[in-house]
Amino acid sequence: MSEPLPIGSKAPAFKAQASDGRTYALGDLLKSGPVALVFYPGNNTPG
């Protein structure tokens, strides 16, 4: 597991698959305006 980014730093470029099956790239989303990234580490994990 990598270290978290410091608060206020820019997110690195990445692509991720959403629950609708589509793959989203952060750079593409930012072309439309600000993006809020929310991570829920407990989802789909054991325990």
GUVO-853218 format. One record per residue: residue number from 1; x, y, z of N, C-alpha, C in turn. Coordinates in Angstrom, 2 decimals, decimal comma. Layout:
REM GUVO-853218
<atom n="NUM" n_u="X" n_v="Y" n_w="Z" ca_u="X" ca_v="Y" ca_w="Z" c_u="X" c_v="Y" c_w="Z"/>
...
This chain:
REM GUVO-853218
<atom n="1" n_u="0,85" n_v="-1,18" n_w="0,00" ca_u="0,00" ca_v="0,00" ca_w="0,00" c_u="0,89" c_v="1,23" c_w="0,00"/>
<atom n="2" n_u="0,56" n_v="2,20" n_w="-0,84" ca_u="1,37" ca_v="3,41" ca_w="-0,93" c_u="0,95" c_v="4,42" c_w="0,14"/>
<atom n="3" n_u="1,83" n_v="5,36" n_w="0,36" ca_u="1,56" ca_v="6,42" ca_w="1,35" c_u="0,51" c_v="7,39" c_w="0,79"/>
<atom n="4" n_u="-0,35" n_v="7,93" n_w="1,63" ca_u="-1,33" ca_v="8,91" ca_w="1,16" c_u="-0,64" c_v="10,21" c_w="0,75"/>
<atom n="5" n_u="-1,29" n_v="10,93" n_w="-0,14" ca_u="-0,78" ca_v="12,24" ca_w="-0,56" c_u="-1,05" c_v="13,25" c_w="0,54"/>
<atom n="6" n_u="-0,18" n_v="14,24" n_w="0,66" ca_u="-0,44" ca_v="15,30" ca_w="1,64" c_u="-1,72" c_v="16,06" c_w="1,28"/>
<atom n="7" n_u="-2,40" n_v="16,55" n_w="2,28" ca_u="-3,62" ca_v="17,33" ca_w="2,07" c_u="-3,30" c_v="18,53" c_w="1,18"/>
<atom n="8" n_u="-4,13" n_v="18,76" n_w="0,17" ca_u="-3,97" ca_v="19,89" ca_w="-0,72" c_u="-3,13" c_v="19,60" c_w="-1,95"/>
<atom n="9" n_u="-2,53" n_v="18,40" n_w="-2,03" ca_u="-1,72" ca_v="18,08" ca_w="-3,21" c_u="-2,62" c_v="17,64" c_w="-4,36"/>
<atom n="10" n_u="-2,09" n_v="17,71" n_w="-5,57" ca_u="-2,85" ca_v="17,32" ca_w="-6,75" c_u="-2,85" c_v="15,80" c_w="-6,89"/>
<atom n="11" n_u="-3,96" n_v="15,26" n_w="-7,30" ca_u="-4,06" ca_v="13,81" ca_w="-7,53" c_u="-3,27" c_v="13,45" c_w="-8,78"/>
<atom n="12" n_u="-2,60" n_v="12,31" n_w="-8,78" ca_u="-1,89" ca_v="11,88" ca_w="-9,98" c_u="-2,89" c_v="11,44" c_w="-11,06"/>
<atom n="13" n_u="-2,45" n_v="11,47" n_w="-12,30" ca_u="-3,31" ca_v="11,01" ca_w="-13,39" c_u="-3,60" c_v="9,52" c_w="-13,20"/>
<atom n="14" n_u="-4,86" n_v="9,13" n_w="-13,36" ca_u="-5,20" ca_v="7,71" ca_w="-13,25" c_u="-6,48" c_v="7,42" c_w="-14,00"/>
<atom n="15" n_u="-6,72" n_v="6,15" n_w="-14,25" ca_u="-7,96" ca_v="5,66" ca_w="-14,84" c_u="-8,54" c_v="4,64" c_w="-13,86"/>
<atom n="16" n_u="-9,86" n_v="4,60" n_w="-13,78" ca_u="-10,51" ca_v="3,65" ca_w="-12,88" c_u="-11,82" c_v="3,19" c_w="-13,49"/>
<atom n="17" n_u="-12,16" n_v="1,93" n_w="-13,23" ca_u="-13,41" ca_v="1,40" ca_w="-13,72" c_u="-14,49" c_v="1,65" c_w="-12,67"/>
<atom n="18" n_u="-15,62" n_v="2,16" n_w="-13,12" ca_u="-16,74" ca_v="2,47" ca_w="-12,24" c_u="-17,70" c_v="1,28" c_w="-12,18"/>
<atom n="19" n_u="-18,65" n_v="1,37" n_w="-11,29" ca_u="-19,62" ca_v="0,28" ca_w="-11,12" c_u="-20,52" c_v="0,11" c_w="-12,34"/>
<atom n="20" n_u="-20,55" n_v="1,12" n_w="-13,22" ca_u="-21,35" ca_v="0,99" ca_w="-14,44" c_u="-20,57" c_v="0,30" c_w="-15,57"/>
<atom n="21" n_u="-19,33" n_v="-0,11" n_w="-15,26" ca_u="-18,51" ca_v="-0,81" ca_w="-16,23" c_u="-17,65" c_v="0,09" c_w="-17,11"/>
<atom n="22" n_u="-17,90" n_v="1,39" n_w="-17,07" ca_u="-17,12" ca_v="2,33" ca_w="-17,87" c_u="-15,81" c_v="2,66" c_w="-17,16"/>
<atom n="23" n_u="-14,78" n_v="2,98" n_w="-17,95" ca_u="-13,50" ca_v="3,42" ca_w="-17,40" c_u="-13,42" c_v="4,93" c_w="-17,52"/>
<atom n="24" n_u="-13,08" n_v="5,57" n_w="-16,43" ca_u="-12,98" ca_v="7,03" ca_w="-16,39" c_u="-11,54" c_v="7,43" c_w="-16,13"/>
<atom n="25" n_u="-11,08" n_v="8,45" n_w="-16,86" ca_u="-9,75" ca_v="9,01" ca_w="-16,66" c_u="-9,90" c_v="10,36" c_w="-15,98"/>
<atom n="26" n_u="-9,11" n_v="10,60" n_w="-14,95" ca_u="-9,20" ca_v="11,86" ca_w="-14,23" c_u="-9,00" c_v="13,05" c_w="-15,15"/>
<atom n="27" n_u="-8,03" n_v="12,97" n_w="-16,04" ca_u="-7,76" ca_v="14,08" ca_w="-16,96" c_u="-8,94" c_v="14,42" c_w="-17,83"/>
<atom n="28" n_u="-9,68" n_v="13,40" n_w="-18,27" ca_u="-10,87" ca_v="13,65" ca_w="-19,09" c_u="-11,97" c_v="14,33" c_w="-18,28"/>
<atom n="29" n_u="-12,15" n_v="13,91" n_w="-17,05" ca_u="-13,18" ca_v="14,50" ca_w="-16,20" c_u="-12,87" c_v="15,95" c_w="-15,86"/>
<atom n="30" n_u="-11,58" n_v="16,25" n_w="-15,66" ca_u="-11,18" ca_v="17,62" ca_w="-15,32" c_u="-11,43" c_v="18,61" c_w="-16,45"/>
<atom n="31" n_u="-11,57" n_v="18,14" n_w="-17,67" ca_u="-11,85" ca_v="19,03" ca_w="-18,80" c_u="-13,21" c_v="19,69" c_w="-18,66"/>
<atom n="32" n_u="-14,11" n_v="19,06" n_w="-17,89" ca_u="-15,46" ca_v="19,59" ca_w="-17,69" c_u="-15,57" c_v="20,48" c_w="-16,46"/>
<atom n="33" n_u="-14,53" n_v="20,53" n_w="-15,64" ca_u="-14,57" ca_v="21,35" ca_w="-14,43" c_u="-14,00" c_v="20,60" c_w="-13,25"/>
<atom n="34" n_u="-14,16" n_v="21,16" n_w="-12,05" ca_u="-13,62" ca_v="20,53" ca_w="-10,84" c_u="-14,21" c_v="19,14" c_w="-10,61"/>
<atom n="35" n_u="-13,41" n_v="18,30" n_w="-9,97" ca_u="-13,82" ca_v="16,92" ca_w="-9,68" c_u="-13,59" c_v="16,65" c_w="-8,20"/>
<atom n="36" n_u="-14,55" n_v="16,04" n_w="-7,53" ca_u="-14,39" ca_v="15,61" ca_w="-6,14" c_u="-14,10" c_v="14,11" c_w="-6,14"/>
<atom n="37" n_u="-12,99" n_v="13,72" n_w="-5,55" ca_u="-12,63" ca_v="12,30" ca_w="-5,46" c_u="-12,98" c_v="11,80" c_w="-4,07"/>
<atom n="38" n_u="-13,74" n_v="10,73" n_w="-4,01" ca_u="-14,13" ca_v="10,15" ca_w="-2,73" c_u="-13,75" c_v="8,68" c_w="-2,76"/>
<atom n="39" n_u="-13,01" n_v="8,25" n_w="-1,77" ca_u="-12,59" ca_v="6,86" ca_w="-1,66" c_u="-13,18" c_v="6,26" c_w="-0,41"/>
<atom n="40" n_u="-13,77" n_v="5,10" n_w="-0,57" ca_u="-14,38" ca_v="4,39" ca_w="0,55" c_u="-13,66" c_v="3,06" c_w="0,68"/>
<atom n="41" n_u="-12,62" n_v="2,99" n_w="1,52" ca_u="-11,79" ca_v="1,78" ca_w="1,57" c_u="-12,50" c_v="0,55" c_w="2,11"/>
<atom n="42" n_u="-13,60" n_v="0,70" n_w="2,82" ca_u="-14,28" ca_v="-0,45" ca_w="3,39" c_u="-15,19" c_v="-1,18" c_w="2,41"/>
<atom n="43" n_u="-15,47" n_v="-0,58" n_w="1,27" ca_u="-16,38" ca_v="-1,17" ca_w="0,31" c_u="-15,74" c_v="-2,37" c_w="-0,39"/>
<atom n="44" n_u="-16,46" n_v="-3,48" n_w="-0,45" ca_u="-16,00" ca_v="-4,70" ca_w="-1,10" c_u="-14,71" c_v="-5,25" c_w="-0,51"/>
<atom n="45" n_u="-14,47" n_v="-5,04" n_w="0,76" ca_u="-13,31" ca_v="-5,61" ca_w="1,41" c_u="-13,78" c_v="-6,50" c_w="2,56"/>
<atom n="46" n_u="-13,02" n_v="-7,55" n_w="2,85" ca_u="-13,43" ca_v="-8,43" ca_w="3,94" c_u="-13,34" c_v="-7,72" c_w="5,30"/>
<atom n="47" n_u="-14,14" n_v="-8,13" n_w="6,21" ca_u="-14,05" ca_v="-7,61" ca_w="7,55" c_u="-15,06" c_v="-6,59" c_w="7,82"/>
